């Protein structure tokens, strides 16, 4: 458990709800200024091919967006810094606009097959990729650098791992292909034997 995360999210209203439903509440005090990512968080982040990102608009509404790419496209720069290249999309720029008003961001990373999730709180800034070609080269694979429009730089404040309860395992097409490859091979072997017996 990262103490800073719970210090930030266990607000008075949250603790009041905890007391109402469970008869007691949790208070975290004296947490560090930041909780640095460890090797476990770094390895998990670098293995993800997608995540969800939440921002808040100037009207107070939360907004959640999906981001995806090759595993590791969300880069761990150091134990308190993340970054990713943002590609051409639908031109709405909701997250970009929201972050211009308040830099608070939450990332939600899932590993559905392993029923694992990691939440990250941080402060983000968006940079125009045209003004930072060196960062584009650092944050994007060569085959996608031409479609990078923005760069998201995130200073991690804290993180929290959730329990696996109620996470439905889901698999990518690539994960399914790996899982069924031995079955396909065995079926091919059996079919070949049948042909020889005819």
C-alpha positions as CSV (number, residue, x, y, z in Angstrom):
1,X,0.0,0.0,0.0
2,X,1.3,3.5,-0.9
3,X,0.4,5.8,2.0
4,X,0.2,9.0,-0.1
5,X,-2.5,7.5,-2.3
6,X,-4.8,6.7,0.6
7,X,-4.0,10.0,2.3
8,X,-5.2,11.8,-0.8
9,X,-8.3,9.7,-1.6
10,X,-9.6,9.1,2.0
11,X,-11.3,12.5,2.2
12,X,-13.7,13.4,5.0
13,X,-16.7,12.3,2.9
14,X,-15.0,9.0,2.0
15,X,-14.2,8.3,5.7
16,X,-17.8,9.2,6.6
17,X,-19.1,6.7,4.1
18,X,-16.6,4.1,5.5
19,X,-17.9,4.7,9.0
20,X,-21.5,4.4,7.8
21,X,-21.1,1.1,6.1
22,X,-18.3,-0.5,8.2
23,X,-18.5,1.2,11.6
24,X,-15.0,2.6,11.3
25,X,-12.9,4.7,8.9
26,X,-9.4,4.8,7.7
27,X,-7.2,7.8,8.2
28,X,-3.7,8.0,6.8
29,X,-1.5,10.8,8.2
30,X,2.2,11.6,7.8
31,X,2.5,10.1,4.3
32,X,5.5,11.1,2.2
33,X,5.3,13.8,-0.4
34,X,5.3,11.2,-3.1
35,X,5.3,7.4,-3.4
36,X,8.0,6.4,-5.9
37,X,7.3,3.5,-8.2
38,X,9.1,0.3,-7.4
39,X,10.4,-2.4,-9.7
40,X,7.0,-4.2,-9.4
41,X,5.1,-1.1,-10.7
42,X,7.7,-0.4,-13.4
43,X,7.6,-4.0,-14.7
44,X,3.8,-3.9,-14.8
45,X,3.6,-0.5,-16.5
46,X,6.1,-1.6,-19.1
47,X,4.2,-4.7,-19.9
48,X,0.9,-3.0,-20.6
49,X,-0.5,-2.3,-24.1
50,X,-3.2,0.0,-22.9
51,X,-4.5,2.0,-20.0
52,X,-7.4,4.4,-19.1
53,X,-6.7,8.0,-18.2
54,X,-9.0,10.3,-16.2
55,X,-9.0,14.0,-16.2
56,X,-11.5,16.7,-14.9
57,X,-13.0,19.4,-17.0
58,X,-13.3,23.1,-15.9
59,X,-17.0,22.4,-15.3
60,X,-16.1,19.7,-12.8
61,X,-17.0,16.6,-14.9
62,X,-14.6,13.7,-15.0
63,X,-13.6,12.3,-18.3
64,X,-12.0,8.9,-19.0
65,X,-10.1,8.1,-22.2
66,X,-8.4,4.9,-23.4
67,X,-4.9,4.9,-24.6
68,X,-3.2,2.0,-26.4
69,X,0.0,1.0,-28.2
70,X,2.7,-1.6,-28.2
71,X,3.6,-3.0,-24.8
72,X,5.7,-0.4,-23.0
73,X,4.4,2.6,-24.9
74,X,3.7,4.2,-21.5
75,X,7.4,4.8,-20.5
76,X,8.8,4.9,-17.0
77,X,11.3,7.7,-17.2
78,X,12.2,7.4,-13.5
79,X,10.5,6.2,-10.3
80,X,8.3,9.4,-10.2
81,X,7.9,10.2,-14.0
82,X,6.0,8.6,-16.8
83,X,5.5,9.7,-20.4
84,X,3.8,8.7,-23.6
85,X,3.4,9.8,-27.1
86,X,-0.2,10.8,-28.1
87,X,-1.2,10.1,-31.7
88,X,-3.6,11.7,-34.2
89,X,-7.1,10.9,-33.2
90,X,-10.6,12.2,-33.4
91,X,-9.6,15.8,-32.9
92,X,-11.7,16.3,-29.7
93,X,-8.6,16.9,-27.4
94,X,-10.7,16.5,-24.3
95,X,-7.9,15.3,-22.1
96,X,-5.5,17.9,-23.5
97,X,-8.0,20.7,-22.8
98,X,-8.8,19.4,-19.3
99,X,-5.1,19.2,-18.4
100,X,-4.7,22.9,-19.4
101,X,-7.1,23.8,-16.6
102,X,-6.1,21.3,-13.9
103,X,-3.1,19.1,-14.2
104,X,-4.4,16.3,-12.0
105,X,-4.6,12.9,-13.7
106,X,-5.4,9.3,-12.8
107,X,-4.2,6.3,-14.8
108,X,-5.9,3.0,-14.5
109,X,-3.9,0.0,-15.8
110,X,-5.4,-3.4,-16.2
111,X,-4.0,-6.9,-16.7
112,X,-7.2,-8.8,-17.3
113,X,-5.8,-12.4,-17.6
114,X,-4.0,-12.0,-14.3
115,X,-6.9,-10.0,-12.7
116,X,-4.6,-7.2,-11.6
117,X,-5.0,-3.5,-11.7
118,X,-2.8,-0.5,-10.8
119,X,-4.1,3.0,-10.2
120,X,-1.7,6.0,-10.5
121,X,-2.3,9.6,-9.3
122,X,-0.2,12.3,-10.8
123,X,0.2,15.7,-12.4
124,X,0.4,15.8,-16.2
125,X,1.4,18.3,-18.8
126,X,1.0,18.2,-22.5
127,X,3.7,19.3,-24.9
128,X,3.3,19.9,-28.7
129,X,5.3,17.1,-30.4
130,X,6.3,19.5,-33.2
131,X,8.4,21.5,-30.7
132,X,10.1,18.4,-29.2
133,X,11.3,16.1,-31.9
134,X,13.9,14.7,-29.5
135,X,11.2,13.5,-27.1
136,X,9.1,12.1,-30.0
137,X,12.2,10.0,-30.9
138,X,12.5,8.9,-27.3
139,X,8.9,8.1,-26.6
140,X,7.6,6.6,-29.9
141,X,8.6,3.7,-32.1
142,X,10.0,4.8,-35.5
143,X,6.9,3.4,-37.4
144,X,4.5,5.7,-35.5
145,X,6.6,8.9,-35.0
146,X,5.0,10.6,-38.0
147,X,1.5,10.5,-36.3
148,X,2.6,11.8,-32.9
149,X,0.9,15.1,-32.1
150,X,1.4,15.5,-28.4
151,X,3.5,14.2,-25.6
152,X,2.1,13.6,-22.1
153,X,4.6,13.9,-19.2
154,X,3.3,12.7,-15.9
155,X,4.8,13.3,-12.4
156,X,3.7,10.4,-10.3
157,X,2.3,11.4,-6.8
158,X,1.2,7.9,-5.7
159,X,-0.2,4.6,-6.8
160,X,-2.4,1.7,-5.4
161,X,-2.9,-1.9,-6.4
162,X,-6.4,-3.2,-6.3
163,X,-7.6,-6.7,-5.3
164,X,-8.5,-9.1,-8.1
165,X,-12.1,-9.5,-6.9
166,X,-14.7,-9.1,-9.6
167,X,-12.1,-8.6,-12.4
168,X,-13.3,-10.8,-15.3
169,X,-10.4,-12.4,-17.1
170,X,-10.2,-11.1,-20.7
171,X,-7.6,-12.0,-23.4
172,X,-6.2,-10.3,-26.4
173,X,-6.2,-12.0,-29.8
174,X,-2.5,-12.5,-29.4
175,X,-2.9,-14.1,-26.0
176,X,-5.6,-16.4,-27.4
177,X,-3.3,-17.4,-30.3
178,X,-0.5,-18.4,-27.9
179,X,-2.9,-20.4,-25.7
180,X,-4.5,-22.4,-28.6
181,X,-1.3,-22.9,-30.6
182,X,-0.5,-26.3,-28.9
183,X,-4.1,-27.4,-29.6
184,X,-3.9,-26.4,-33.2
185,X,-0.6,-28.3,-33.6
186,X,-2.1,-31.4,-32.0
187,X,-5.2,-31.2,-34.2
188,X,-2.9,-31.0,-37.3
189,X,-0.9,-34.0,-36.1
190,X,-4.1,-36.1,-35.6
191,X,-5.5,-35.0,-38.9
192,X,-2.2,-36.1,-40.6
193,X,-2.4,-39.5,-38.9
194,X,-6.0,-39.9,-40.1
195,X,-4.9,-39.1,-43.7
196,X,-2.2,-41.8,-43.5
197,X,-4.7,-44.4,-42.2
198,X,-7.0,-43.9,-45.2
